[in-house]
Amino acid sequence: MATNWATELFGPKILTKPKTTGLPTESRFGGNNKKLVALYFSASWCPPCKGFSPMLLDFYNSCKDDLDIVFVSSDRDEKSFNDYYQKLMPFLATMPAFNSEEARQQHIKMADTFQIKGIPTVIVLDAKTGNFVTDNARTEIMKATDKESKKALVKSWLEKEAVPIDQAEFNTGMSRGPLMKALMFFVNRPVYIFGLYYLIKQGLKYLDELGQDEIEGGEL
């Protein structure tokens, strides 16, 4: 089924509210008519997360017809998780890492998959395929200050080509300048590096020969 990606990514159970044992992930996403799923990596002990969470809730309330949000917690105990999750309702949530060894491994796998370097981070996926849309969502959401801009942002995500996660280029939510984009272009296309090396080598050889000609010409 198309929703198997959700079970593979989130594990067999997904939470819909605090202090529950969860629902089967496949059944929760199986009848889902949402177009996008956003993963919210966050924790109660993180000050930037506390500042961003109300913005994300406001964004969700403006765009909930198209969007599910899944809270991926880095909280370390049940009380902290439940208290914080209560404030994030009606988001879904993965099983917290402290819940079991299976949940801990699932959490590590998700963090590794999306190259999470810090929180808060928001990753947007295509709800049907689980393909990657963007990991710059936190920055984009913070810039969407009214209902129209929020709707326009979701529309831009829907129009963006979603790619399989193993083909995604992650920037951990940081905007890229021209230099970084150029660097990542070559990093993800190693064969081009050899071409660039050849051009640089030939260019240096030409400059060296040109310099020798000028020296010889000056001696005449």
Solvent accessible surface area in square Angstrom, and as a share of the most:
residue,aa,sasa,rsa
1,M,155,0.69
2,A,61,0.47
3,T,15,0.08
4,N,74,0.38
5,W,32,0.11
6,A,0,0.00
7,T,45,0.26
8,E,117,0.52
9,L,13,0.06
10,F,5,0.02
11,G,6,0.05
12,P,77,0.48
13,K,75,0.32
14,I,0,0.00
15,L,6,0.03
16,T,42,0.24
17,K,108,0.46
18,P,15,0.10
19,K,166,0.70
20,T,53,0.31
21,T,111,0.65
22,G,16,0.16
23,L,83,0.41
24,P,69,0.43
25,T,0,0.00
26,E,61,0.27
27,S,74,0.48
28,R,63,0.23
29,F,4,0.02
30,G,37,0.35
31,G,73,0.71
32,N,38,0.20
33,N,127,0.65
34,K,44,0.19
35,K,108,0.46
36,L,3,0.01
37,V,0,0.00
38,A,2,0.02
39,L,0,0.00
40,Y,0,0.00
41,F,3,0.01
42,S,0,0.00
43,A,0,0.00
44,S,21,0.14
45,W,117,0.41
46,C,6,0.03
47,P,100,0.63
48,P,68,0.42
49,C,0,0.00
50,K,119,0.50
51,G,44,0.43
52,F,4,0.02
53,S,7,0.05
54,P,80,0.51
55,M,86,0.38
56,L,1,0.00
57,L,36,0.18
58,D,76,0.39
59,F,1,0.00
60,Y,17,0.07
61,N,85,0.44
62,S,21,0.13
63,C,2,0.01
64,K,96,0.41
65,D,110,0.57
66,D,33,0.17
67,L,1,0.01
68,D,5,0.03
69,I,2,0.01
70,V,0,0.00
71,F,0,0.00
72,V,0,0.00
73,S,1,0.00
74,S,33,0.21
75,D,5,0.02
76,R,173,0.63
77,D,65,0.34
78,E,110,0.49
79,K,146,0.62
80,S,36,0.23
81,F,6,0.03
82,N,12,0.06
83,D,67,0.35
84,Y,12,0.05
85,Y,0,0.00
86,Q,111,0.49
87,K,146,0.62
88,L,1,0.00
89,M,60,0.27
90,P,74,0.47
91,F,1,0.01
92,L,8,0.04
93,A,0,0.00
94,T,3,0.01
95,M,39,0.17
96,P,8,0.05
97,A,22,0.17
98,F,75,0.31
99,N,86,0.44
100,S,50,0.32
101,E,102,0.46
102,E,111,0.50
103,A,8,0.06
104,R,105,0.38
105,Q,85,0.38
106,Q,32,0.14
107,H,29,0.13
108,I,68,0.35
109,K,93,0.40
110,M,2,0.01
111,A,26,0.20
112,D,99,0.51
113,T,42,0.24
114,F,1,0.00
115,Q,85,0.38
116,I,32,0.16
117,K,152,0.65
118,G,41,0.39
119,I,39,0.20
120,P,5,0.03
121,T,9,0.05
122,V,1,0.00
123,I,1,0.00
124,V,0,0.00
125,L,0,0.00
126,D,37,0.19
127,A,9,0.07
128,K,144,0.61
129,T,67,0.39
130,G,4,0.04
131,N,36,0.19
132,F,15,0.06
133,V,5,0.03
134,T,8,0.04
135,D,4,0.02
136,N,30,0.15
137,A,0,0.00
138,R,74,0.27
139,T,39,0.23
140,E,50,0.23
141,I,6,0.03
142,M,87,0.39
143,K,151,0.64
144,A,9,0.07
145,T,112,0.65
146,D,71,0.37
147,K,122,0.52
148,E,128,0.57
149,S,37,0.24
150,K,12,0.05
151,K,88,0.37
152,A,58,0.45
153,L,21,0.10
154,V,4,0.02
155,K,122,0.52
156,S,53,0.34
157,W,7,0.03
158,L,71,0.36
159,E,119,0.54
160,K,106,0.45
161,E,142,0.64
162,A,30,0.23
163,V,42,0.24
164,P,54,0.34
165,I,44,0.22
166,D,130,0.67
167,Q,125,0.55
168,A,17,0.13
169,E,68,0.30
170,F,23,0.09
171,N,38,0.19
172,T,38,0.22
173,G,14,0.13
174,M,134,0.60
175,S,90,0.58
176,R,50,0.18
177,G,35,0.34
178,P,119,0.75
179,L,152,0.76
180,M,89,0.40
181,K,120,0.51
182,A,48,0.37
183,L,98,0.49
184,M,41,0.18
185,F,80,0.33
186,F,57,0.24
187,V,82,0.47
188,N,68,0.35
189,R,91,0.33
190,P,80,0.50
191,V,103,0.59
192,Y,106,0.40
193,I,81,0.41
194,F,148,0.62
195,G,37,0.35
196,L,73,0.36
197,Y,137,0.52
198,Y,127,0.48
199,L,121,0.60
200,I,93,0.47
201,K,113,0.48
202,Q,75,0.33
203,G,32,0.30
204,L,111,0.55
205,K,113,0.48
206,Y,136,0.52
207,L,108,0.54
208,D,88,0.45
209,E,86,0.39
210,L,75,0.37
211,G,27,0.26
212,Q,90,0.40
213,D,88,0.45
214,E,118,0.53
215,I,103,0.52
216,E,100,0.45
217,G,42,0.41
218,G,66,0.63
219,E,137,0.61
220,L,194,0.96
